[in-house]
Amino acid sequence: MQRLATYVFFIVCCGLELSQLKTDQNCLREKVITFPQLTTTSWAKLHPNESMDMSAVTVCLRFYSDQVTGHPSLFSLATPSLPQDFSLSWSADLKQYQMVIHNTPVQFKGLTFNLNQWNSVCATWDATSGLAQMFANEVASIRKEAGPKTAFKGAPAITLGQYQTQYDGGFQPINVFTGFISDVHMHKQVLSTRQIKTYMEGKKYKHGDYINWHNLKFTIAGSAQVEEKQQVTFHTKEDQI
Ligand SMILES: *[C@@H]1O[C@H](CO)[C@@H](O)[C@H](O)[C@H]1NC(C)=O
């Protein structure tokens, strides 16, 4: 028994040592994940409690960056059959946001991106209407037809700061994000515009029932790290829930 325990301990320690992975379950309220390097070896993975069976989705997050070129990926969700099942990215080259639904990209123009400031972004989609909408810094996009009208199903691999071109990997330099990401919430429904506005204003907003930043299981790798929001940016505190 003791031998087995030692063996397991050895594997766990060496595994961690070799890949420098760190998995945690934590409240990340008032915290950011910092991505300090343009490298495909730094990332954060989020681990939801259950596999997906959702016919609607809302993802909200805040990001802060100084990238003026490339196509940084903010949120990338892959399933074994659909490597780009859902994703959110900012194309600095084209000055537009991109949402991908079931491997089908849809672009949103004219939404704001503020250099070296917090950008609050929400994206919604539901399988009944097949319509996608994005919100950035209290500006709403139009609603656009996007993707096949089928539910999200299966065990997802969710990565922040990189774009998954295959299930759980295949990162490309053009899609690397540098900066801060915070307040990531994923809901199994389309939030109302009022609820989205509350999130944008940092007031008492609804936490995700699929991914909740305030109770998050995550793994970070490479130079990605968790830091205090008020220590790295000028930031007025969010309302306590
Ligand atoms: C996931 O499970 C943990 C532990 O039971 C729980 O505290 C947390 O709230 C759950 N997360 C979500 C988003 O439901």
The ligand as a Tripos MOL2 file, in Angstrom:
@<TRIPOS>MOLECULE
LIG
   14    14     1     0     0
SMALL
NO_CHARGES

@<TRIPOS>ATOM
      1 C1        -19.0920   22.9280   -9.3060 C.3       1 LIG1
      2 O1        -18.9900   22.0840   -8.1600 O.3       1 LIG1
      3 C2        -18.4990   22.7240   -7.0050 C.3       1 LIG1
      4 C3        -18.2910   21.6810   -5.9480 C.3       1 LIG1
      5 O2        -19.4390   20.9270   -5.7270 O.3       1 LIG1
      6 C4        -19.4860   23.8160   -6.5990 C.3       1 LIG1
      7 O3        -19.0310   24.4560   -5.4360 O.3       1 LIG1
      8 C5        -19.6210   24.8220   -7.7510 C.3       1 LIG1
      9 O4        -20.5440   25.8170   -7.4390 O.3       1 LIG1
     10 C6        -20.0190   24.1100   -9.0250 C.3       1 LIG1
     11 N1        -19.9390   25.0770  -10.1360 N.am      1 LIG1
     12 C7        -20.9920   25.4240  -10.8640 C.2       1 LIG1
     13 C8        -20.7410   26.4230  -11.9500 C.3       1 LIG1
     14 O5        -22.1120   24.9910  -10.6840 O.2       1 LIG1
@<TRIPOS>BOND
     1     1     2 1
     2     1    10 1
     3     2     3 1
     4     3     4 1
     5     3     6 1
     6     4     5 1
     7     6     7 1
     8     6     8 1
     9     8     9 1
    10     8    10 1
    11    10    11 1
    12    11    12 1
    13    12    13 1
    14    12    14 2
@<TRIPOS>SUBSTRUCTURE
     1 LIG1         1 GROUP 0 **** ****
